[in-house]
């Protein structure tokens, strides 16, 4: 009992230190949304949330983080992560959200060992395409077409039913739950198939796929 209490005390004392072995950098960038109809989220891995914001502005905000230990001290990793963010790169009617690595964050380790947590605000009606392959994606609002093709992670979509013309949601391993408002369709397991739904009205097309993970779609009233 005495040894158990001693071990517990040691672990409790060490927990705060372990919990602080991470450095972060907050960032936020905005650009005018005039003339932009599609946003491509080119964040290969991370947690990404997209929702509607001001009608005339595109905004990306969030934080980049890195873990460190005795061989990778705080100061070194803080300097790296302070030079990491995400920003918009505009071409005609398309804006691409990409990671940005400054001079202090060059090299393979900077790009592969930095975690991204990103929130993107777009005007209602903007189409979305995700190049994100790993992580959790949350989409909530009124959009144009939405295309997601992830390898692993969870995908949650909330959008008005009246706005959707076509919907296809699928995974190879996992669960697909689709709440159509008047009906809930659930598929799960290995190769559970694709949930398809369409109607004559509406304008947006939702093509949602995760190779391994869960998809939850709710069409709101």
N, C-alpha and C positions, 0 to 999 in steps of 0.2 A: 504494500500500500504506500509506504514511504517513497519507494522508487517511482511509483506511478504518479504521486503528487509532485515529485521533483520534476519529472519529465513534462508533466502538464504545465507547470510553472515556466519551464524553459521555453516551451512552444508558445505560450501566451506572450512571453516577453519578446520572443523573436517575431511574432506575427506582424506588429506594426512596421518593423524594419523591412520585412519581406514585402508587405503591401505597398511600401513606398519605393520599391525598386523599379520605378517607371518614370520617364520624363515625358512631358507633353508640350505641344505648341498649338495654341489656338489661332485660327485664321478665319477671315471673312473677306470675300470679294464680290462686288456687284458691277453689272454692266447694263446699259440700256437694252431693252428687249425688242425695240422697234425693228421690224423686218425679219425677226427670227421665229421660225415656225417649228423647228425640231431641235431637241437637245439630245446629244449622245453622251452617255455617262461612261467614260473610258477609265474607270477605276478598276483594275484587274481583280483586286480582293479588298474586302472591307465591309463595313456596315453602312448602307446607303439608304437615306430617306428622301423621298421627293413629295412635295405638296405644293399647292397653289400659293402664290405670293402676290405682290403688287402687279397690276396689269402692265406696267411699263418697265419692269425691272427683272433681271435674272440675278439670283444670289446663290453663292455657294459658301457654306460655312461649316465649321466643325473643328476637329483636332487630329493631329498626327501624334503618335506615341511610340516610344521604344522602351524595351526592358533593358536593364543593365545589371551587372554583377561586379565582383571584385576585379575581374580581368578587363572589364569594360566600364570604367568609372563614370559617374554621373556627369561630370563636366564635359567629357568627350561626347557622350550621347546627347546631352542637352544642346551642344553646339550643332550637332547634326540635325536634330529634329527641329531646331529653330529655323533651319533653312529648307524646311519641307512644308508644302501647302498644296492646295488645289485651286485651279483657276479656269477661266473660260478662254477658248481659242475659237474665234469666229471666222467662218467662211461662208459668204453669201447668206442664205437663209438658215444656216446650221451653226449651232454653238456646241463645241465639244468640251466636256469637263475632263481635264487631265490632271494628273499629279505634277507638281512642279518641284524639282530638286535643284537647289542653288549650289554655289561653289563648295560649300562645306558639307554637302550631302551627295557627293558623287560616288560612284562605285556600286558594285553588286550588293553589298551588305546594306547600304542605305535604302535601296529600292526594295529589297526582299525582307528586311527585318524592321520595317516601319509599318505600323498599323494605322488604318484610316477609318475615321468615323465622320461621315459627311452628310449634311442636310442641304438639299437643293430646292430652291423656291423658283417656280416658273409661273407665268401667267396662265389662266385657264385656257384650255384648248391646245396647249403645246403638245406636240408629239414627242414620245420618248423612245430611245433605243439604248439598251444596256449592253456594254461590253464587259460588265462585271461577271466573273466566272465563279468566285468563291466569296461567301459571306451571307449576310442577311439583308434583304431588300424590302423596303416598305414604301408603298405608293398609295397616296390618299388625295383624291381631288378629282377635278374635271380635266381631262386630257384629250388629245387627239389619239392617234394610233400609239399603242404600247407594244414594244417587242422586247422580251426577256428570254435569254437562253443561257442558263447557269449550269455549271458542272456540279456544284455542291453548295447547299445552303437552304435557307427558308425564304419564301416569297409571300408577302401579304399585299393584297390589292383591295382598295376600297374606292369605288367610283359609281356615279349615278347610273342606274339601269337605263334611263331614257337616252343616255348619251351613247350606249354601246350598240353597235350594229352586229358585230361578229365576235365570238369568244372561242378560243381553243386553249385549254389548260392541260398539261400532261407532265408526268415524271416517269422515270424508269424504275426507281426504287423510292418508295415513300408514300405520302398521302396527298391526295388532291381533294379539297373540299370547296365546293362552289355553291354559294347561296345566291340564287337567282331572284330572290324576293318572294316568289310564289312556290319555289321548290328548292330543296337542298340536295345536291348530288355529291356523294362521297365515294372515292375510289382509294384503295390502299393496297400495299404489298409490292410484289415484284411484277413489273410491266402491267400496271393497273389500267392502262389505256388512256384515252384522251376524252375529256369532257368538251363537247362542242355545243354551242348555242348561238342562234342568230335570230334576227327579226328584220322587218322591212324598214323600220325607222332607225334613227340614230346615225352617227357618222364615224365613230371610232372602232378600230379593229384591235383586239387584244390577242396577242400570240405569246403565251406564257409557257416556259418549259424549264424544268430543273432535272438534271440527270439523277442526282441523289439528294433528296430533301423533301420538304413539305411545301405545298402551295395552298394558300387560303384566299379565296376570292369572295368578296361580298359586293353585290350590286345593290346599292341603296336606293330608296325611293326619292 
